[in-house]
Amino acid sequence: MSYIRLVNVTKQFGDVTAVNNLNLEIGKGECFSMLGPSGCGKTTTLRMVAGFEDLSDGEVWVGDRLLSSPKKHHYTPPENRNFGMVFQAFAVWPHMSVYENVAFPLRLRKLPKSEIDQRTRDALIATNLLKSAEDSPANLSGGGKQRVALARALAINPDVMLLDEPLSSLDPHLREEMRFEIKDLQRKYGFSIIYVTHDQSEAMALSDRILVMKLGVMQQIDTPLNVYNNPSNKFVFSFIGVSSFSDVTWQGNQAFIKGSQHALPSALVIPDRMRGETVFNLASRPTEIRFTSETDPNGVRGIVIRKAFLGEIIDYLVKIGDQEIRVQIGRREPGPEVNEVCYLHFLRPFWYKVNE
């Protein structure tokens, strides 16, 4: 059942349409991520949900509460929406203790002193900050400061938690640690999360569903697995995960990777919609290609031009004709050396028109 609803939401800045007719529904207790490159409209969308940005058109609902509607001349200010907010900048006050930072929004609501204390302590316990309650946030690490921001948002018992690039300023180890802490807090408290990020691994790890945006337009909404395995278009394929796009041309009834003298194997089935294209793309993911032998009827001939050890994986760059394709294998798997001829087996190729 939908809990948060965006209906035909549009935002224009002069002649620029930042968000274009966006419709989506988010369930109660769902973690929903908005993913896309800078300028795609994800933060603008979050700000409209929060009430920090006016809508040009459309409506925002939470449950049976209408929060924003220009046509109905209705607007609920941010402080009355009962949303927790955590930003990229920690936004903690160094002149207040950790306890006072967390208690501050409760004092603004003029709650009884005993309730303020109970809620603050509960939030500090949930974020493992109770021992630091009397410390200054200035003495905490980046992860500690972000926990203070999370605790402050939790203390108000939010209906929805809005997170805007909350981990981007942390180092990789802390980022990984904090993403799982956020997920654990969501499971414990049951609030919905709208999470804005350009980091695919964060979105994949945290989300029940992901919205991929481009230039203010929704490209796909689905589970992380389906977005990865079944991208709706070329942009989603290129944005999610590591990918290679190789130009392919026709010579009669045979297809050749551009610049190669060796035709692609007939077992590599090319969709009929590519038959009329002069040039089209073979799209592949590095982890979905295997090195094979010359005798494999599915093998595509190439030459290794780079081999890099990246810990658990070995990353190859293979040249086929005048195109370059990345291949990744486990560090314990046998593989060719630089300048050696190799053969690639594409396990799950995708085919796209050049300009689609």
C-alpha positions as CSV (number, residue, x, y, z in Angstrom):
1,M,0.0,0.0,0.0
2,S,1.4,3.4,-1.0
3,Y,2.2,5.8,1.8
4,I,4.1,8.7,0.1
5,R,2.7,9.8,-3.3
6,L,4.0,12.2,-5.8
7,V,1.4,13.0,-8.5
8,N,2.5,14.7,-11.7
9,V,5.2,16.6,-9.7
10,T,7.0,19.2,-11.9
11,K,9.5,21.8,-11.0
12,Q,10.7,24.6,-13.3
13,F,13.4,27.1,-12.8
14,G,12.8,29.7,-15.5
15,D,13.0,27.9,-18.8
16,V,14.7,24.8,-17.2
17,T,12.5,21.9,-16.2
18,A,14.4,20.3,-13.3
19,V,11.7,17.6,-12.6
20,N,9.2,16.7,-15.3
21,N,5.8,15.1,-14.4
22,L,7.1,12.7,-11.9
23,N,4.7,10.1,-10.5
24,L,5.7,7.6,-7.9
25,E,4.4,5.8,-4.8
26,I,6.5,4.7,-1.8
27,G,5.3,2.2,0.8
28,K,5.2,2.5,4.5
29,G,8.5,1.3,5.9
30,E,10.1,1.2,2.5
31,C,13.6,2.4,1.8
32,F,13.4,4.1,-1.6
33,S,16.5,5.6,-3.3
34,M,16.7,8.2,-6.0
35,L,19.8,7.7,-8.1
36,G,21.2,9.6,-11.0
37,P,24.0,11.9,-12.1
38,S,24.4,15.5,-10.9
39,G,21.7,17.7,-12.2
40,C,19.2,14.9,-12.8
41,G,16.6,16.3,-10.3
42,K,16.9,13.9,-7.4
43,T,17.8,16.5,-4.8
44,T,15.2,18.9,-6.1
45,T,12.6,16.2,-5.8
46,L,13.6,15.5,-2.2
47,R,13.4,19.2,-1.4
48,M,9.9,19.4,-2.7
49,V,8.9,16.4,-0.6
50,A,10.5,18.1,2.4
51,G,8.7,21.4,1.7
52,F,11.9,23.4,1.1
53,E,11.1,23.9,-2.5
54,D,7.7,24.9,-4.0
55,L,6.1,22.7,-6.7
56,S,5.5,24.2,-10.1
57,D,2.7,21.6,-10.6
58,G,1.4,18.4,-9.1
59,E,0.8,17.2,-5.6
60,V,2.7,15.5,-2.7
61,W,0.8,13.3,-0.2
62,V,1.8,11.3,2.9
63,G,-0.9,8.9,3.9
64,D,-4.1,10.8,3.7
65,R,-2.4,14.2,4.2
66,L,-2.0,16.5,1.3
67,L,1.3,18.4,1.8
68,S,1.7,20.4,-1.3
69,S,-0.5,21.4,-4.2
70,P,-0.1,24.7,-6.2
71,K,-3.5,24.2,-7.9
72,K,-5.3,23.7,-4.6
73,H,-3.2,26.6,-3.0
74,H,-2.1,24.2,-0.3
75,Y,1.3,24.1,1.4
76,T,2.4,22.5,4.7
77,P,5.6,24.0,6.0
78,P,8.6,21.7,6.7
79,E,8.3,21.9,10.5
80,N,4.7,20.5,10.3
81,R,5.5,17.5,8.1
82,N,7.2,15.4,10.8
83,F,10.1,14.4,8.6
84,G,13.6,13.7,9.8
85,M,16.3,15.2,7.6
86,V,20.0,14.2,7.3
87,F,22.2,16.1,4.9
88,Q,25.6,15.7,3.3
89,A,26.9,18.4,5.5
90,F,26.5,17.2,9.1
91,A,24.8,20.4,10.3
92,V,25.6,19.8,13.9
93,W,26.3,22.7,16.3
94,P,29.8,22.6,17.8
95,H,28.8,25.0,20.7
96,M,26.2,22.4,21.9
97,S,26.9,19.0,23.4
98,V,25.9,15.9,21.5
99,Y,22.9,15.6,23.9
100,E,21.8,19.2,23.2
101,N,22.2,18.8,19.5
102,V,19.8,15.9,19.6
103,A,17.4,17.5,22.1
104,F,17.2,20.8,20.2
105,P,14.3,20.1,17.8
106,L,12.3,18.6,20.7
107,R,12.8,21.8,22.7
108,L,11.5,23.8,19.7
109,R,8.4,21.7,19.9
110,K,8.1,22.6,23.6
111,L,7.6,19.1,24.7
112,P,7.7,18.2,28.4
113,K,11.2,18.0,29.9
114,S,10.8,14.3,30.8
115,E,9.7,13.4,27.3
116,I,12.6,15.4,25.8
117,D,15.1,13.5,28.0
118,Q,13.6,10.1,27.2
119,R,13.5,10.6,23.4
120,T,17.0,12.1,23.4
121,R,18.4,9.2,25.3
122,D,16.6,6.6,23.2
123,A,18.0,8.2,20.0
124,L,21.5,8.3,21.5
125,I,21.3,4.7,22.5
126,A,20.0,3.7,19.0
127,T,23.0,5.4,17.4
128,N,25.6,4.3,19.9
129,L,26.2,7.8,21.2
130,L,25.1,7.7,24.8
131,K,28.7,7.6,26.1
132,S,29.4,10.8,24.1
133,A,26.3,12.6,25.2
134,E,28.2,15.4,27.0
135,D,31.0,15.7,24.4
136,S,31.2,18.4,21.8
137,P,30.5,17.1,18.2
138,A,33.8,18.8,17.2
139,N,35.6,16.0,19.1
140,L,33.9,13.3,17.1
141,S,34.9,11.6,13.8
142,G,33.0,12.2,10.6
143,G,31.0,9.0,11.3
144,G,30.3,10.3,14.9
145,K,29.0,13.6,13.6
146,Q,26.8,11.8,11.1
147,R,25.4,9.7,13.9
148,V,24.5,12.9,15.8
149,A,22.6,14.1,12.7
150,L,20.8,10.7,12.6
151,A,20.0,10.8,16.3
152,R,18.6,14.3,16.0
153,A,16.3,13.1,13.1
154,L,15.3,10.0,15.0
155,A,14.4,11.9,18.2
156,I,11.3,13.5,16.7
157,N,9.9,10.0,15.8
158,P,9.6,10.9,12.1
159,D,7.0,9.5,9.7
160,V,9.6,9.7,6.9
161,M,13.4,10.0,7.0
162,L,14.8,12.1,4.1
163,L,18.5,11.5,3.5
164,D,20.4,13.7,1.0
165,E,23.9,12.3,0.2
166,P,24.4,11.7,3.9
167,L,27.6,9.5,3.6
168,S,29.4,11.2,0.7
169,S,31.9,13.0,3.0
170,L,32.9,9.9,4.9
171,D,35.8,7.6,4.0
172,P,34.9,4.3,2.3
173,H,35.1,2.1,5.4
174,L,32.8,4.4,7.4
175,R,30.5,4.8,4.5
176,E,30.0,1.0,4.4
177,E,29.5,0.8,8.1
178,M,27.0,3.7,8.3
179,R,24.8,2.4,5.4
180,F,24.1,-0.8,7.3
181,E,23.5,1.2,10.5
182,I,20.9,3.3,8.7
183,K,19.2,0.1,7.4
184,D,19.2,-1.4,10.9
185,L,17.6,1.8,12.3
186,Q,14.9,1.7,9.6
187,R,14.0,-1.9,10.5
188,K,13.9,-1.0,14.2
189,Y,11.7,2.1,13.9
190,G,9.7,1.3,10.8
191,F,9.9,4.7,9.2
192,S,10.0,5.2,5.4
193,I,13.2,6.4,3.9
194,I,13.8,8.5,0.8
195,Y,17.5,8.4,0.1
196,V,19.2,10.6,-2.5
197,T,22.6,9.5,-3.8
198,H,24.8,9.2,-6.8
199,D,26.6,6.2,-5.2
200,Q,25.3,3.0,-6.8
201,S,26.7,0.7,-4.1
202,E,24.8,2.7,-1.4
203,A,21.6,2.5,-3.3
204,M,22.0,-1.2,-4.0
205,A,22.8,-2.0,-0.4
206,L,20.1,0.1,1.3
207,S,17.1,0.1,-1.1
208,D,14.0,-1.9,-1.4
209,R,13.4,0.0,-4.7
210,I,15.4,2.4,-6.8
211,L,14.4,5.3,-9.0
212,V,16.9,6.1,-11.7
213,M,16.5,9.7,-13.1
214,K,18.0,11.6,-16.0
215,L,17.4,15.3,-16.7
216,G,14.4,15.4,-14.4
217,V,12.7,12.4,-16.1
218,M,12.1,9.0,-14.5
219,Q,14.0,6.3,-16.4
220,Q,13.2,3.2,-14.3
221,I,11.7,2.2,-10.9
222,D,12.4,-1.3,-9.7
223,T,14.3,-3.4,-7.2
224,P,18.1,-3.1,-7.2
225,L,18.4,-6.6,-8.7
226,N,16.0,-5.9,-11.5
227,V,17.5,-2.5,-12.3
228,Y,20.9,-4.2,-12.6
229,N,19.7,-7.3,-14.5
230,N,16.9,-5.7,-16.6
231,P,17.8,-2.1,-17.3
232,S,14.9,-0.3,-19.1
233,N,17.2,1.5,-21.6
234,K,20.7,2.3,-22.6
235,F,21.1,5.1,-20.1
236,V,20.2,2.9,-17.1
237,F,22.6,0.2,-18.3
238,S,25.4,2.7,-18.6
239,F,24.7,4.3,-15.3
240,I,24.3,1.2,-13.1
241,G,27.5,-0.7,-12.7
242,V,30.6,-0.7,-14.9
243,S,29.9,-1.2,-18.6
244,S,31.5,-1.2,-22.0
245,F,29.9,-0.2,-25.3
246,S,31.5,-1.5,-28.5
247,D,30.5,-0.2,-32.0
248,V,29.4,-3.1,-34.2
249,T,28.9,-2.9,-38.0
250,W,27.4,-5.1,-40.7
251,Q,29.2,-6.7,-43.6
252,G,26.6,-8.5,-45.5
253,N,24.8,-10.8,-43.1
254,Q,27.7,-10.9,-40.7
255,A,28.4,-8.5,-37.7
256,F,31.9,-7.3,-36.9
257,I,33.1,-5.3,-33.9
258,K,34.4,-2.1,-35.6
259,G,37.9,-2.5,-36.8
260,S,38.0,-6.3,-36.4
261,Q,38.6,-8.8,-39.2
262,H,36.8,-11.5,-37.3
263,A,33.0,-11.8,-37.5
264,L,31.0,-12.2,-34.3
265,P,30.0,-15.8,-33.8
266,S,26.5,-16.8,-35.0
267,A,25.7,-18.0,-31.5
268,L,25.8,-14.4,-30.3
269,V,22.2,-13.6,-31.3
270,I,21.6,-10.1,-32.5
271,P,18.1,-8.7,-32.2
272,D,16.2,-8.1,-35.5
273,R,15.8,-4.4,-34.7
274,M,19.5,-3.9,-35.3
275,R,19.3,-5.2,-38.9
276,G,18.7,-1.7,-40.4
277,E,21.4,0.0,-38.4
278,T,24.7,1.0,-40.0
279,V,26.4,1.0,-36.6
280,F,25.0,-0.3,-33.3
281,N,26.3,-1.1,-29.8
282,L,27.2,-4.4,-28.1
283,A,26.9,-3.5,-24.4
284,S,28.6,-5.7,-21.7
285,R,29.5,-5.8,-18.1
286,P,33.0,-6.8,-17.1
287,T,31.8,-9.4,-14.7
288,E,29.6,-11.1,-17.3
289,I,32.4,-11.9,-19.8
290,R,34.6,-15.0,-19.5
291,F,38.0,-15.8,-21.1
292,T,37.6,-18.9,-23.2
293,S,39.6,-20.9,-25.8
294,E,40.0,-20.5,-29.6
295,T,37.9,-23.7,-30.1
296,D,34.9,-22.2,-28.3
297,P,32.2,-21.3,-31.0
298,N,31.1,-18.4,-28.8
299,G,34.7,-17.0,-28.5
300,V,35.4,-13.4,-29.8
301,R,39.1,-12.8,-30.6
302,G,41.0,-9.9,-28.9
303,I,44.3,-8.8,-27.4
304,V,45.0,-8.0,-23.8
305,I,46.3,-4.4,-23.5
306,R,46.1,-4.0,-19.7
307,K,45.9,-6.1,-16.6
308,A,45.4,-4.6,-13.2
309,F,45.2,-6.4,-9.8
310,L,42.4,-4.8,-7.7
311,G,42.3,-7.0,-4.6
312,E,39.6,-9.6,-5.1
313,I,39.4,-9.1,-8.8
314,I,41.7,-8.7,-11.8
315,D,40.6,-6.0,-14.2
316,Y,41.5,-6.4,-17.9
317,L,41.3,-4.1,-20.9
318,V,40.9,-6.1,-24.1
319,K,41.1,-4.6,-27.6
320,I,38.9,-6.0,-30.3
321,G,39.4,-4.3,-33.6
322,D,39.6,-0.6,-32.6
323,Q,37.2,-1.0,-29.6
324,E,38.2,-1.6,-25.9
325,I,36.3,-3.9,-23.6
326,R,36.8,-4.3,-19.8
327,V,36.8,-7.8,-18.3
328,Q,36.9,-8.7,-14.6
329,I,37.7,-12.1,-13.2
330,G,38.4,-13.4,-9.7
331,R,42.0,-13.2,-8.5
332,R,42.3,-17.0,-8.3
333,E,41.0,-17.6,-11.8
334,P,43.5,-18.2,-14.6
335,G,43.8,-15.5,-17.2
336,P,46.0,-14.2,-20.0
337,E,48.9,-11.8,-19.8
338,V,49.3,-8.4,-21.5
339,N,49.9,-8.5,-25.3
340,E,48.5,-12.1,-25.4
341,V,45.7,-13.0,-27.9
342,C,42.6,-14.1,-26.0
343,Y,39.0,-15.1,-26.7
344,L,36.0,-13.7,-24.9
345,H,32.7,-15.4,-24.2
346,F,29.9,-12.8,-23.6
347,L,27.6,-14.4,-21.1
348,R,24.8,-11.7,-21.2
349,P,25.2,-9.2,-24.0
350,F,22.8,-6.3,-24.5
351,W,22.3,-4.5,-27.8
352,Y,21.4,-0.9,-28.3
353,K,21.1,1.6,-31.1
354,V,23.9,4.3,-31.0
355,N,21.5,7.2,-30.3
356,E,18.8,5.5,-28.2
